[in-house]
């Protein structure tokens, strides 16, 4: 039976019931603390990004159990030095420990593919189909499992409980105000996610046209934790990046084609053009980067992926949930043409512009010199493939935002820091509400589940007196 608000004094209060909050709450309760996890969702299967995720725990697209040097290289490759070194060290050293702890709690993992980062996928994995498929899948089962363990250790999950503000006393945390009641605790963990569903915040910090970007997550991240931490004196990192993917533009109206399949692999192999048939961003920097660039543009619904049959049959089938054939089966728009001009007509693009763009791109593929393209093209993440063999394929695209990357500044124990670097006594944060690990000029992504679980765990350990 879910806990109630009858007890109003705790050792630890956790705001948010995603992976960060449930790991923090369960571990703290296991350590003997009296814990309440406050979740604003009212149903037992409350919506949250964790529950809707793919359930893959990796660090910089590397198996967390690989040698530390390999993981560090993965972080560096993806963030280009942006990640706070101290926080990166914790991720490298602690992700394996947290995976092993979760397995002891009853969470199951399986490998879902040959690539390194697929070694630790929560079981059972989602089906290889387009659209929603989260009920009874790994992340859903994981949250239910940790809820049972939280209760077994004497903790409470209080559903339908929205926190309005932190209670502070002499510069230290004293509890929270939730539902008109004061819940007292000397320690609070903010774990309520980012601000991806707060239209005003994302317009102010990330993109001019939020209405042209698809909400790819559970739409529960409103930035409340970031706001409350800032009101308590916390330092806030840059808030200008998000984790997301390129999606079919049909996702704006067709619920069957999101959150999967993503279109990233085809965009990295081919090109993305605007309505004039011109490239306008560096496809080689990957799907997360492209989603951000498209979202930042004045016309976020202008993009069309252009490829030929080898790209459609190769990278189009390479993702774990491949666009070929999942997107077409789900009713997503796939346009074809025997010539580029025919394709341009079908896609509503300028034919001269598309032919000129593809000719320059194919010449770069032949010479290996992509620096002369405008914009220049990176090749580190994947080898660009020529667009030469028909029938040619076009997919109208949009950006999908899953969670924001910036937020509350923390230290290696998940303690919330002031602008001067000192810690706010009793205040902790974990997951997408925090900054300093992902984002930066490279819009680097290291893995949302790993950073959430690790720093949720670190917060619990520190509150319980187990600082390591």
C-alpha positions, 0 to 999 in steps of 0.5 A, spaced: 500 500 500 502 506 497 504 511 503 500 517 506 502 524 508 500 522 515 508 522 517 511 529 516 518 528 519 523 524 515 530 523 514 530 524 507 525 527 502 526 526 495 522 530 489 521 526 483 519 518 482 524 517 476 530 513 476 534 518 480 529 519 485 527 511 486 535 510 486 536 515 491 530 513 496 531 506 495 538 506 497 537 511 503 531 507 506 536 501 505 541 504 509 536 505 515 533 512 513 526 514 514 525 516 506 519 519 503 519 520 495 514 525 493 511 524 486 506 528 483 503 523 478 497 520 481 497 513 478 501 507 480 504 507 473 505 515 473 508 518 467 516 520 467 521 520 462 525 514 465 518 509 464 518 511 457 526 510 455 529 505 452 532 502 458 539 502 456 545 504 461 551 506 458 556 512 459 558 516 453 556 510 448 561 505 452 559 499 456 560 501 463 564 495 465 569 496 460 576 499 462 576 506 465 580 509 459 575 507 454 569 510 458 573 516 459 574 516 451 567 515 450 565 521 454 571 526 451 569 524 444 561 526 445 562 532 450 569 534 447 572 536 454 565 539 457 564 534 462 566 537 469 572 532 470 570 530 478 563 528 475 566 524 470 570 521 474 564 519 479 560 516 472 566 512 470 567 509 477 560 508 480 556 506 474 558 499 474 557 499 482 550 502 481 548 497 476 550 491 480 546 494 486 540 495 482 541 487 480 541 485 487 534 489 488 531 485 482 532 489 476 534 485 470 539 487 464 540 483 458 545 485 452 540 487 446 546 488 440 553 487 439 555 494 440 558 496 446 553 501 449 547 495 448 550 491 454 546 493 459 539 494 457 533 493 462 529 487 461 524 486 458 526 490 452 521 494 448 519 491 442 522 493 435 516 497 433 515 504 432 511 508 437 509 507 444 511 500 448 513 501 455 508 498 459 511 492 462 518 493 459 524 494 462 524 501 465 517 500 467 519 494 471 525 497 474 521 503 477 516 498 480 521 493 483 525 499 486 518 501 489 517 494 492 524 495 495 523 502 497 517 499 501 520 493 504 526 498 507 520 502 510 520 508 505 514 511 502 512 513 495 507 519 496 503 519 489 499 525 487 504 530 491 507 536 488 512 540 491 511 547 491 517 550 494 523 548 499 523 550 506 530 553 508 532 555 515 539 559 516 541 557 509 540 550 510 534 545 507 529 544 513 524 540 508 519 542 503 512 545 502 507 540 498 500 540 497 499 545 503 503 541 508 510 542 511 514 536 510 520 536 515 527 533 513 534 535 514 536 533 507 532 533 500 534 530 493 531 534 487 530 529 482 524 531 478 527 532 471 529 538 466 524 543 463 523 540 457 516 541 457 516 548 460 514 552 454 516 559 457 523 556 459 525 552 453 523 558 448 527 563 453 533 558 453 533 554 447 529 555 441 525 560 438 519 556 436 517 550 441 511 549 437 515 546 432 519 541 436 516 534 438 515 533 445 519 526 445 518 524 453 513 524 458 511 531 458 512 532 466 519 536 466 517 543 468 523 545 471 520 546 478 526 543 481 531 548 478 527 554 480 526 551 487 534 550 487 535 557 484 531 560 489 535 557 495 541 560 492 544 554 487 548 555 482 545 554 475 549 552 469 547 554 462 541 551 460 541 551 452 542 544 450 537 538 450 537 531 449 533 528 443 533 525 436 530 527 429 523 524 428 519 523 422 515 530 421 509 526 422 510 525 429 507 532 430 500 529 428 501 521 428 502 518 435 504 511 432 511 514 429 514 516 436 518 516 440 521 511 435 524 510 430 529 516 430 532 518 424 539 519 426 543 514 423 540 515 416 541 523 417 549 522 419 550 517 412 546 522 408 544 529 408 539 534 411 536 539 407 531 545 408 526 547 403 530 550 398 534 543 397 540 546 401 544 543 407 544 547 413 547 544 418 553 539 420 550 532 419 556 528 421 556 531 429 550 526 430 543 526 431 543 529 438 547 535 435 542 535 429 536 535 433 538 541 437 540 545 431 534 544 427 530 546 434 534 553 434 532 555 427 527 560 425 523 554 421 524 548 425 519 544 420 523 545 414 528 539 414 528 533 409 532 527 410 535 525 403 538 519 401 539 513 396 537 506 396 544 503 399 543 508 405 535 506 406 537 499 406 544 500 410 543 505 415 536 505 415 536 498 418 542 499 423 538 502 429 535 498 434 528 500 432 530 501 425 526 506 421 526 501 415 521 498 415 518 500 422 517 508 420 513 506 413 509 500 417 507 505 422 504 510 417 510 515 416 511 519 410 517 516 405 517 519 399 521 516 393 523 518 386 527 515 380 531 522 379 533 527 384 528 532 381 522 527 381 524 526 389 524 534 390 517 535 386 514 529 391 518 533 397 516 540 395 523 542 395 527 546 390 529 541 384 535 546 382 537 547 389 537 539 391 541 537 385 546 542 386 547 540 393 547 533 392 552 534 386 557 538 391 556 532 397 557 527 392 564 530 390 566 531 397 564 523 398 569 522 392 575 526 394 574 525 401 574 533 402 568 535 406 571 541 409 569 545 403 562 544 403 558 549 406 557 548 412 563 543 413 561 536 414 564 532 420 566 525 419 568 522 426 562 519 428 560 516 421 562 515 414 558 519 409 555 515 403 554 518 396 547 519 394 547 516 387 543 510 386 536 510 385 530 510 387 532 516 391 528 517 398 526 523 402 523 523 409 520 530 412 523 531 419 523 534 425 526 535 432 524 531 438 526 533 445 526 528 450 530 532 456 534 538 457 541 537 459 543 544 463 541 545 470 543 545 478 550 545 479 552 539 483 559 536 486 561 529 486 556 527 492 550 530 488 550 536 493 547 542 490 553 548 490 552 555 490 555 560 485 561 561 490 562 553 490 560 552 497 554 546 498 547 548 500 547 544 507 542 538 506 540 540 499 542 534 493 540 534 486 540 528 481 538 526 474 536 531 468 535 537 473 542 537 474 548 540 469 555 540 468 555 533 465 552 534 458 551 539 453 556 545 452 558 547 445 558 540 442 551 538 445 555 532 448 550 526 451 553 521 456 547 517 458 541 520 461 539 513 465 547 513 468 548 520 470 541 519 474 542 513 477 549 514 479 548 521 482 541 519 486 545 513 489 551 518 491 546 523 494 543 517 498 550 515 500 552 522 502 546 523 506 546 516 510 554 518 512 557 513 507 561 518 503 566 515 499 
